[in-house]
Amino acid sequence: MKLAGLLLAAALAWLAAWPAHAHKPSDSYLSLKVDGGRISGQWDIALRDLDFALGLDADGDGRITWGEVRAQHAAIAAHALARLAVQADGSACTVTAGEQLVDRHTDGAYTVIPLQVSCPQPPTTLGLTYRLFAEVDPLHRGLLRLETQGQTRTAVLGPHAPSQQFGLAAPGGRLEQFLAYGREGVWHIWIGYDHILFLLSLLLPAVLVRRDDGWGAAARFRDGFIDVLKIVTSFTVAHSITLTLATLGVVSLPSRWIESAIAASVVLAALNNVVPLFQGRRWTVAFAFGLIHGFGFASVLADLGLPQSALVLALVGFNLGVELGQIAIVSAFLPLAYALRGTWFYRRAVFVGGSVAIAIVAAAWLVERAFDLQVM
């Protein structure tokens, strides 16, 4: 029992540290096309990330203008190219940047850097070393789209795998792509703090039963397990629906609305533990809000702009990865919660205190996302 309490307390301490890192995942989009000895492409990097690293907002008015970006083109290119290395069969290639443009993705404006890569010989194996923002944001990812011999493959670059090799003689390793996006799905749910807090808000009452005089401990583990199974299943079905529709381009909603709605869903789910807001079965709440969270999962895949065949493969792998990530969280949470369900620590500190803390954090996210303000 003491061990379970210590583990849960450690988890709560980790939770308390989340707000400092709670923002939409930072991604850049690197596209390369290999045509024999010629390699060209482009690199889309979010202006908000560059502002954090280089300080683009020269007048400090909170707005990044085209003039401020243009004045920093040389610094942006130097910063980016210093953190990207390309090798052809182990030999270093020279990467040069062209005239930059600005484009919009679902989560804001990006600078677009055209790339030309000169290598000593046509590569049979292309090596990439990617360290963009590694020193300021360990969660940053580079989403790679690599075209060669008429086929497209994808990969996720970042601190977890800064150097990767891509064999060009036998392109199109679909299993490799599937596993890469599966890993990305797991990683996305583990660093998707808003998704985790929403899930935890629904899981916290699973080992309790509501009585006339308040919450009491559930009598059997089986009851809590079935409740969790219903919640996770309905959340999974719901977000899979909207993840699929959004990734395939059937439905498209502004990222700012989606991110704000996700934060609002966390606030409501947490407050519902303290002051009942939704009368009825919580799995229906999980389904309704899961539809919103699916749009959040889809934003990364949609922004890649993959060909339809690769998009479906990425969608399935990513979705399965998300489910595996959820199962891991539930597997860690449920036994601990069940072991502590009869204690004051769980019913007051974890259930009530944790729910209030989650609601406060999510409310700050809601203000930040809805009004584009920096609260935390």
PAMI-102473 format. One record per residue (C-alpha): residue in three letters; x negated, y, z. Coordinates in steps of 0.2 Angstrom, whole numbers, plus 5000, padded with zeros to 4 digits. Example, Ala and Ser with C-alpha at 12.3 -4.5 7.8 and 13.67 -1.06 7.14 Angstrom:
ala493849785039ser493249955036
// end
This chain:
met500050005000lys498650125005leu497750084988ala499350124978gly499550284987leu497750334984leu497950294965leu499550384964ala498750534973ala497250534961ala498450534946leu499350684954ala497750774956trp497350744938leu499050804933ala498750964943ala497250994932trp498250984916pro498851154914ala497151224910his497051114895ala498851114890his499051174873lys499451114856pro498150994850ser496751084840asp496551014822ser495651054807tyr495950974790leu494450924779ser494750864762leu493350794751lys493450724733val491950614727asp491850604708gly490250514704gly488850634709arg490050784712ile490850814729ser492050954732gly493350994744gln494051124756trp494151144775asp495651224784ile495251284801ala496551364813leu496251554815arg496751534833asp495351414836leu494051524827asp494651674837phe494351574853ala492551524847leu492051684838gly493251824844leu494051874827asp495251994836ala494052144835asp495252274842gly495952164855asp497752194851gly498252014851arg498452004832ile497251934819thr497352034803trp496751994786gly495452134788glu494752054804val494651884796arg493751944780ala492552044791gln492051874799his491951764783ala490051744784ala490151704803ile491551584800ala490651494786ala489051484796his489851424812ala490851284802leu489351224791ala488151214806arg489351084813leu489650984797ala488350864790val488550764774gln487350614769ala487250514753asp486550344757gly485650414772ser484950564763ala485550744768cys486650834756thr486751024755val488551094759thr488951274753ala490551374756gly491551474743glu492651624745gln493851594759leu495751614758val497151604771asp498551474771arg499851434783his500151264792thr501651214802asp500751284818gly500051444811ala498751524800tyr497151434794thr495651504785val495351394770ile493451364766pro493151294748leu491651174749gln490351114736val489150974741ser487550934732cys486750764736pro485050694730gln485950554721pro487750494719pro488250414735thr488850234738thr489050264756leu489550444762gly489050494780leu489950634789thr489350704806tyr490750824813arg490450934828leu491651084825phe492251154842ala491451014851glu490651134864val492251224868asp493651094865pro493250904868leu495050864862his494850944845arg495050834830gly494550844811leu495850754800leu494850694785arg495650654768leu494350574757glu494750544738thr493650434728gln494050324712gly495850374712gln496150314730thr496450414746arg495850364763thr496050454779ala495050464796val495050564812leu493350644816gly492950724833pro491950704849his492550524851ala491750474834pro490650624828ser489750514815gln490550404803gln490150304787phe491250284772gly490850154759leu491350214742ala490950054732ala492549964739pro493650104744gly495450084750gly495249984766arg497049994771leu496849894787glu495450014792gln496650164789phe498050074798leu496950044814ala496250224813tyr497950294814gly498450174827arg497050234838glu497550414834gly499350374840val498650304856trp497550454859his498950584854ile500150514867trp498750514880ile498250694877gly500050754873tyr500350814890asp502050884887his502650714880ile501850624896leu502650744908phe504350714899leu504150524901leu503550534919ser505050644923leu506250514917leu505250374925leu505050444943pro506850404948ala506750224940val506250144957leu507550244967val509450234968arg510550384971arg511650374987asp512850484995asp511550545007gly510150564994trp508850444985gly508450274992ala507250134987ala507850014974ala508049844981arg507349744966phe505849774954arg506949704940asp508249844942gly506849974940phe506049884925ile507649874916asp507950054918val506250094912leu506449974897lys508050074892ile507250244894val505650194884thr506650104870ser507850244868phe506450374868thr505450264855val506950244843ala507350424844his505650494841ser505350364827ile506850434818thr506350614817leu504450564816thr504850474800leu506050604793ala504850744796thr503350654790leu504150604774gly504750784771val506650754773val506850874787ser505651024791leu505851134806pro504651284812ser503351214823arg503651354836trp505451304838ile504951124840glu503551154853ser504651274863ala506051144863ile504851004869ala504351114883ala506251154887ser506550964887val505250934900val505951074911leu507651004911ala507150824913ala506150874929leu507450984936asn508750844934asn507750744947val508050884960val509750954955pro510750834944leu511050924928phe511550774917gln512850664923gly512750484916arg511450374910arg509650444908trp509250334893thr510450444883val509450594889ala507850514883phe508650474866ala509250654864phe507650734868gly506650604860leu507350664843ile506450834847his504850754852gly504750654836phe504550824826gly503050864838phe502250694833ala502550724815ser501650894813val499950824812leu500350694799ala501450814789asp500050944788leu498850814780gly499850814764leu499350634760pro499950544745gln501550444748ser500750274750ala499450334762leu500750434771val501850274775leu500350174781ala499850324792leu501550344799val501750154804gly500050144812phe500250314821asn501950264827leu501350094834gly499850184842val501050304851glu502050154857leu500550064864gly500050224873gln501750234881ile501650054886ala499950084894ile500650234904val502250134910ser501149984915ala500050094926phe501450194933leu502850074937pro501949954949leu501250094959ala502950184960tyr503850024965ala502549994979leu502750164986arg504650184983gly505150165001thr503850295008trp504050475012phe502550515001tyr503450444986arg505250514989arg504650684994ala502850724988val502950624972phe504750624967val505350794973gly503650884974gly503050814957ser504650854948val504651034954ala502751044949ile503150974932ala504651094930ile503551244934val502151194922ala503351164908ala504251324911ala502551414908trp502251314892leu504051374887val503651554889glu501951534880arg502651444865ala504351544864phe503551714866asp501751684860leu501051734877gln499551674887val500251624904met498951494910
// end
